């Protein structure tokens, strides 16, 4: 049974490395005169991010709060992976066209020739999700929106007609850095004046300590029929190592 997770991990790692290697080849094709420098920067930077992530996990598994540099490295790694996946797909489409032309003997040169214009287009397109991630992890996480939904149940007692509840989820307090921005979110919740408040998991990223700076802010949330919460996988502490005595 253990062979299946191991096989999955090996396949995932192979695909992961394949995408990164293919992306690196596309970047060196874009700047062939600086191929060695591009390769060094590319692999060196990703090696640094991976190192920071593993070093950060060492802190978290001891029950400590995730360091800010670990969060930055993890977010950067995810954003870069998506951007490189887009870039790899683009250059693969271009390479397919080149290989087809070579097979039909349209090109007399047997070496693969990549269009610089196509590579630049791929680079610009890949930058879109990268910029989206950058926005989401800085400004977007504080862009709160309120979605109103009417609920209908055949067996709902008439007494609940007009009853309102506010539900929020996935706060991940360890990612917050601006108390002012968090207070604005709390104010939006209070302004709704709902009858009931519920929170449906993932209050923190890794450990309860992440929520300490925000206790006073979230304590302001009150509702006539109470405030209720459940745990998410992050709240259980799945990503930290706890003493056996606990």
Order of alpha helices (4+ residues) and beta strands (2+ residues): alpha-alpha-alpha-alpha-beta-alpha-beta-alpha-beta
